[in-house]
Amino acid sequence: MIIAAIIAILVGGGVYLILQRGMLRLVIGITLISHGVNLLILAAGIGAWRSEPLMHRSTPDQAADPLPQAFVLTAIVISMATTAVMLALAALGRDDDTYAAEDPQKAARTYRMLQTVGSEANHISPDSKSAIKRREREENAK
């Protein structure tokens, strides 16, 4: 029951963070969901009645199934690599059409790092200077 509650908390917290605005929150949310799914796979694959998969301690029909453990080990490695890529993208990322309302000078720059501003983010108007410049850049790139 405790493992089910922990899984629910991890997945619920991950979904909440993914629904928030901001790249760092997205990365943390996906990581929490990954940990929750790993616990779910382990909880589904290993019952309390199972024993260690060592031949001198138990028979093969009583031993724990090593397949879920191998899946989780693989998922941990993939999750670590995915998190590293997303953090690199967050660090190197550019403008996502939002700006912090309290800092108009930073909002006026052409290129700037992604910010985790959450609910304080405001959308840039389609007829603003920066949106027009962005459209011009995109058209020139084609």
C-alpha positions as CSV (number, residue, x, y, z in Angstrom):
1,M,0.0,0.0,0.0
2,I,2.9,2.4,0.8
3,I,4.5,1.7,-2.6
4,A,1.2,2.4,-4.4
5,A,1.0,5.8,-2.5
6,I,4.6,6.6,-3.4
7,I,4.0,5.8,-7.0
8,A,0.8,8.0,-7.0
9,I,2.7,10.9,-5.4
10,L,5.6,10.7,-7.9
11,V,3.4,10.4,-11.0
12,G,0.9,13.1,-9.7
13,G,3.8,15.5,-8.9
14,G,5.4,14.8,-12.3
15,V,2.1,15.5,-14.1
16,Y,1.6,18.7,-12.2
17,L,5.1,19.9,-13.0
18,I,4.7,19.0,-16.7
19,L,1.6,21.1,-16.9
20,Q,3.4,24.2,-15.5
21,R,5.2,26.6,-17.8
22,G,9.0,26.3,-17.8
23,M,11.7,24.0,-19.1
24,L,13.2,23.1,-15.8
25,R,9.8,22.1,-14.4
26,L,9.2,20.0,-17.4
27,V,12.6,18.2,-16.9
28,I,11.9,17.5,-13.2
29,G,8.3,16.4,-14.0
30,I,9.4,13.9,-16.6
31,T,12.1,12.6,-14.2
32,L,9.5,12.1,-11.4
33,I,7.2,10.2,-13.8
34,S,10.1,8.0,-14.8
35,H,10.9,7.2,-11.2
36,G,7.2,6.4,-10.5
37,V,6.9,4.1,-13.5
38,N,10.1,2.3,-12.4
39,L,8.6,1.7,-9.0
40,L,5.4,0.5,-10.7
41,I,7.3,-2.1,-12.8
42,L,9.2,-3.3,-9.7
43,A,6.1,-3.5,-7.6
44,A,4.2,-5.4,-10.3
45,G,7.1,-7.8,-11.0
46,I,8.2,-8.8,-7.5
47,G,5.7,-10.1,-5.0
48,A,6.3,-10.4,-1.2
49,W,6.2,-14.2,-1.5
50,R,9.2,-14.3,-3.8
51,S,12.7,-15.0,-2.6
52,E,16.1,-14.1,-3.9
53,P,17.0,-15.6,-7.3
54,L,19.9,-17.6,-5.9
55,M,19.8,-21.3,-6.7
56,H,21.0,-22.6,-3.3
57,R,18.3,-20.6,-1.4
58,S,15.2,-21.2,-3.5
59,T,13.8,-23.2,-6.3
60,P,13.2,-21.5,-9.7
61,D,9.5,-21.4,-9.2
62,Q,9.9,-19.5,-5.9
63,A,12.6,-17.1,-7.1
64,A,12.0,-13.5,-8.0
65,D,11.6,-12.7,-11.7
66,P,14.8,-10.9,-12.9
67,L,13.1,-9.5,-16.0
68,P,11.4,-6.5,-14.3
69,Q,14.7,-5.7,-12.6
70,A,16.4,-5.7,-16.0
71,F,13.7,-3.5,-17.4
72,V,14.1,-1.0,-14.6
73,L,17.9,-1.0,-14.8
74,T,17.6,-0.2,-18.6
75,A,14.9,2.5,-17.9
76,I,17.2,4.2,-15.3
77,V,20.0,4.4,-17.9
78,I,17.6,5.8,-20.6
79,S,16.0,8.2,-18.1
80,M,19.5,9.5,-17.1
81,A,20.4,10.1,-20.7
82,T,17.1,11.8,-21.5
83,T,17.4,14.1,-18.5
84,A,20.9,15.1,-19.5
85,V,19.7,15.9,-23.0
86,M,16.8,17.9,-21.7
87,L,18.9,19.8,-19.3
88,A,21.4,20.6,-22.1
89,L,18.5,21.9,-24.2
90,A,17.2,24.0,-21.3
91,A,20.7,25.5,-20.8
92,L,21.2,26.2,-24.5
93,G,17.6,27.0,-25.4
94,R,16.5,30.4,-26.8
95,D,13.4,32.5,-26.6
96,D,10.1,30.7,-26.2
97,D,7.9,33.8,-26.8
98,T,7.4,34.6,-23.1
99,Y,8.9,37.3,-20.9
100,A,8.8,38.2,-17.3
101,A,6.4,41.1,-16.8
102,E,8.7,42.8,-14.2
103,D,11.8,42.9,-16.5
104,P,11.0,44.6,-19.8
105,Q,14.7,45.2,-20.7
106,K,15.4,41.5,-20.8
107,A,12.2,40.9,-22.8
108,A,13.3,43.3,-25.5
109,R,16.6,41.4,-26.3
110,T,16.5,39.4,-29.5
111,Y,18.0,36.2,-28.0
112,R,17.8,35.2,-24.4
113,M,18.0,32.1,-22.3
114,L,14.8,30.3,-21.4
115,Q,13.4,31.4,-18.1
116,T,11.3,29.5,-15.6
117,V,8.8,32.2,-14.9
118,G,5.7,30.0,-14.4
119,S,2.4,31.8,-14.1
120,E,4.1,35.2,-14.4
121,A,4.8,34.6,-18.1
122,N,3.1,36.8,-20.6
123,H,2.7,36.0,-24.3
124,I,4.3,38.3,-26.8
125,S,1.8,40.1,-29.0
126,P,1.9,38.9,-32.6
127,D,2.4,42.5,-33.8
128,S,5.2,43.4,-31.4
129,K,8.7,44.2,-32.6
130,S,10.2,41.0,-31.5
131,A,7.5,38.9,-33.1
132,I,7.9,40.8,-36.4
133,K,11.7,40.3,-36.3
134,R,11.3,36.6,-35.6
135,R,8.9,36.2,-38.5
136,E,11.5,38.0,-40.7
137,R,14.3,35.8,-39.5
138,E,12.2,32.7,-40.2
139,E,11.3,33.9,-43.7
140,N,14.9,34.8,-44.5
141,A,16.0,31.3,-43.3
142,K,13.8,29.6,-45.8
